[in-house]
Amino acid sequence: MEGIYKEKPAVANLGIRLFYDALEAQDCECTQIEWMPPYKQTEEIDELLDEFL
């Protein structure tokens, strides 16, 4: 493998699936991690959702 790396990079992708797919297409060792940041809803939002749903 030529370039700046002496070995193939290994990547853990915590984001956009398209980036993972591009790495995989280039024969890069990669892992896609499915993760979403936790969120808190306010009581007002909960009440509005209860009304609509």
N, CA, C and O of each residue as an XYZ file, in Angstrom:
212
protein
N       0.838     -1.171      0.000
C       0.000      0.000      0.000
C       0.891      1.243      0.000
O       1.747      1.403      0.870
N       0.687      2.091     -0.950
C       1.483      3.307     -1.036
C       0.755      4.468     -0.373
O      -0.453      4.408     -0.146
N       1.486      5.503     -0.071
C       0.866      6.688      0.514
C       1.471      7.017      1.858
O       2.607      6.642      2.149
N       0.715      7.716      2.672
C       1.249      8.183      3.954
C       1.177      7.126      5.051
O       1.825      7.269      6.088
N       0.400      6.068      4.838
C       0.252      5.045      5.862
C       1.165      3.863      5.590
O       1.323      3.434      4.448
N       1.768      3.340      6.659
C       2.560      2.133      6.523
C       1.662      0.907      6.596
O       1.992     -0.148      6.054
N       0.516      1.052      7.275
C      -0.473     -0.011      7.376
C      -1.840      0.559      7.035
O      -2.042      1.772      7.070
N      -2.774     -0.321      6.705
C      -4.139      0.121      6.432
C      -4.739      0.703      7.710
O      -4.558      0.138      8.789
N      -5.446      1.817      7.601
C      -6.098      2.358      8.802
C      -7.309      1.506      9.184
O      -7.931      0.869      8.333
N      -7.625      1.507     10.455
C      -8.840      0.867     10.964
C      -9.703      1.980     11.542
O      -9.226      2.802     12.325
N     -10.977      2.002     11.153
C     -11.850      3.117     11.511
C     -13.104      2.603     12.209
O     -13.706      1.620     11.776
N     -13.494      3.273     13.293
C     -14.789      3.052     13.926
C     -15.615      4.292     13.610
O     -15.321      5.387     14.088
N     -16.649      4.105     12.798
C     -17.482      5.235     12.376
C     -18.706      5.349     13.271
O     -19.457      4.390     13.450
N     -18.891      6.530     13.822
C     -19.989      6.798     14.744
C     -20.932      7.818     14.142
O     -21.541      8.619     14.853
N     -21.046      7.781     12.841
C     -21.827      8.825     12.211
C     -22.535      8.372     10.958
O     -23.216      7.347     10.939
N     -22.363      9.140      9.935
C     -23.086      8.965      8.688
C     -22.708      7.643      8.026
O     -21.530      7.343      7.831
N     -23.719      6.868      7.688
C     -23.515      5.549      7.075
C     -22.793      5.670      5.733
O     -22.040      4.773      5.355
N     -23.013      6.760      5.018
C     -22.371      6.972      3.725
C     -20.842      6.972      3.862
O     -20.137      6.469      2.987
N     -20.343      7.535      4.951
C     -18.897      7.542      5.198
C     -18.386      6.114      5.391
O     -17.350      5.737      4.843
N     -19.113      5.334      6.164
C     -18.750      3.927      6.364
C     -18.731      3.176      5.032
O     -17.795      2.431      4.744
N     -19.772      3.380      4.226
C     -19.854      2.704      2.927
C     -18.679      3.076      2.027
O     -18.145      2.226      1.314
N     -18.275      4.353      2.059
C     -17.141      4.801      1.244
C     -15.842      4.154      1.725
O     -15.008      3.762      0.910
N     -15.668      4.041      3.030
C     -14.472      3.381      3.570
C     -14.439      1.911      3.172
O     -13.406      1.389      2.754
N     -15.577      1.258      3.310
C     -15.663     -0.158      2.970
C     -15.363     -0.392      1.485
O     -14.718     -1.377      1.126
N     -15.827      0.504      0.638
C     -15.589      0.385     -0.803
C     -14.104      0.515     -1.139
O     -13.650      0.031     -2.176
N     -13.350      1.173     -0.250
C     -11.910      1.331     -0.455
C     -11.111      0.251      0.253
O      -9.895      0.365      0.404
N     -11.808     -0.808      0.691
C     -11.184     -1.943      1.358
C     -10.513     -1.546      2.663
O      -9.471     -2.093      3.025
N     -11.109     -0.595      3.366
C     -10.601     -0.163      4.669
C     -11.269     -1.012      5.749
O     -12.456     -1.327      5.658
N     -10.505     -1.374      6.759
C     -11.079     -2.092      7.895
C     -11.917     -1.090      8.695
O     -11.382     -0.123      9.237
N     -13.217     -1.321      8.767
C     -14.074     -0.347      9.435
C     -15.248     -1.023     10.126
O     -15.661     -2.128      9.775
N     -15.762     -0.322     11.114
C     -16.911     -0.771     11.871
C     -17.897      0.378     11.984
O     -17.511      1.504     12.298
N     -19.170      0.098     11.729
C     -20.211      1.106     11.872
C     -20.869      0.920     13.234
O     -21.337     -0.172     13.557
N     -20.904      1.977     14.027
C     -21.522      1.929     15.341
C     -22.825      2.708     15.279
O     -22.833      3.904     14.986
N     -23.926      2.020     15.557
C     -25.238      2.663     15.566
C     -25.435      3.307     16.934
O     -25.560      2.607     17.938
N     -25.463      4.629     16.976
C     -25.587      5.338     18.242
C     -26.315      6.647     18.019
O     -26.094      7.326     17.016
N     -27.161      6.992     18.929
C     -27.828      8.287     18.907
C     -27.627      8.931     20.274
O     -27.710      8.254     21.299
N     -27.365     10.229     20.292
C     -27.173     10.879     21.594
C     -28.469     10.871     22.395
O     -29.554     10.998     21.828
N     -28.357     10.723     23.710
C     -29.559     10.765     24.528
C     -30.169     12.169     24.513
O     -29.459     13.164     24.362
N     -31.465     12.232     24.668
C     -32.122     13.533     24.696
C     -33.169     13.539     25.789
O     -33.690     12.497     26.187
N     -33.465     14.734     26.261
C     -34.494     14.907     27.277
C     -35.592     15.774     26.694
O     -35.329     16.812     26.087
N     -36.819     15.335     26.886
C     -37.950     16.133     26.456
C     -38.512     16.886     27.649
O     -38.535     16.381     28.772
N     -38.958     18.091     27.387
C     -39.594     18.856     28.449
C     -40.989     18.299     28.690
O     -41.540     17.598     27.841
N     -41.546     18.607     29.828
C     -42.892     18.157     30.155
C     -43.900     18.733     29.160
O     -44.874     18.070     28.802
N     -43.663     19.965     28.719
C     -44.553     20.603     27.750
C     -44.596     19.819     26.433
O     -45.666     19.616     25.859
N     -43.449     19.392     25.973
C     -43.375     18.604     24.739
C     -44.081     17.266     24.932
O     -44.814     16.818     24.050
N     -43.866     16.628     26.074
C     -44.541     15.363     26.358
C     -46.057     15.525     26.289
O     -46.748     14.683     25.715
N     -46.567     16.592     26.867
C     -48.012     16.833     26.858
C     -48.524     17.068     25.434
O     -49.576     16.552     25.055
N     -47.781     17.843     24.654
C     -48.191     18.083     23.274
C     -48.190     16.801     22.445
O     -49.094     16.576     21.640
N     -47.181     15.968     22.642
C     -47.130     14.694     21.932
C     -48.289     13.795     22.324
O     -48.870     13.112     21.480
N     -48.623     13.798     23.618
C     -49.765     12.996     24.079
C     -51.055     13.449     23.394
O     -51.903     12.625     23.051
N     -51.197     14.741     23.200
C     -52.399     15.273     22.535
C     -52.472     14.827     21.082
O     -53.537     14.439     20.603
N     -51.357     14.881     20.386
C     -51.341     14.593     18.950
C     -51.276     13.098     18.653
O     -51.759     12.652     17.612
N     -50.700     12.343     19.532
C     -50.554     10.919     19.270
C     -51.596     10.208     20.061
O     -51.681      8.981     20.009
